[in-house]
Amino acid sequence: NRPGHLARCLEGFRHQSVGDFEILVADDGSGAETSEVVRAAARDQPQPVRHVWQEDQGFRKCKVLNEALRLSKSDYLIYTDSDCVPHREFVAAHLRYRAPGRFLVGRSVKWGASRSAQIKLGDIASGRHARVGLRDFWDMIRRRNRYLPYGIHLPGRWGLRLVQRLKKSREARGGNLSLWKADLTRINGWNEDFESWGLEDVELGRRLRLAGVEPVLVVCKARTFHLHHPQAERKSRSARSAYDASKARGLAWCPNGLVRSAMSSE
């Protein structure tokens, strides 16, 4: 239900340096304005665009992500959020560093309200939305922008190795994540026990590691830029309970995912 953000996100994918991919918009019950943005993209986007929509019955993000997973045609999946605008090399970077036995974890620059409001479709076409300048760092000091170093490209294999050494957290983030479809299917997809915002991506990364799929950071490689919006509610007890239950099971497979097992219906 942020059609202006979604339109800019999709515009970022229009201008990628590689074009051989499809776009699935996984939509947990948004309204008519969002549908119109997706229809316009489907008409104009060089890539196929499909709208995977479900009725609004509360927070069911993981359910619609699983439906998009079922419908996806590629053997490799890249995830982002509708409030994130990718750098033109975003898709290429994820494809460049994919390899068997790994999933890729990135992060996002968080533009403040002023910088976000300045970003128009033409700025995305020219790449201006992804240029980090001295004024942006000054605004970071004043706490208007956040995580600006994630927007700086570190070239070559040395840049990839440097990030692995310097950054300790490898927790998955749904706004910048990629993996093999077979690996995600093998752990039964996204965990539909999550019925409120928070930790569903972290939990997914934990189960991937239990399945022997290791995270590799593509920070400062696969870059994306988060647009400002009012802060969502804090992670709820429901999300924490779902995460704790998954951790207690200690299994890569979740019982309530792509396939619902007998365990989840008891």
Secondary structure, 3 states (H helix, E strand, C coil): CCHHHHHHHHHHHHCCCCCCCCEEEEEECCCHHHHHHHHHHHHHCCCCEEEEEECCCCCCHHHHHHHHHHHCCCCEEEECCCCEEECCCHHHHHHHHCCCCEEEECCEEECCHHHHHHCCHHHHHHCHHHCCCHHHHHHHHCCCCECHHHHCCCCHHHHHHHHHHHCCCCCCCCCCEEEEHHHHHHCCCCCCCCCCCCCHHHHHHHHHHHCCCEEEECCCCCCEEECCCCCCCCCCHHHHHHHHHHHHHCCCCCCECCCECHHHHC
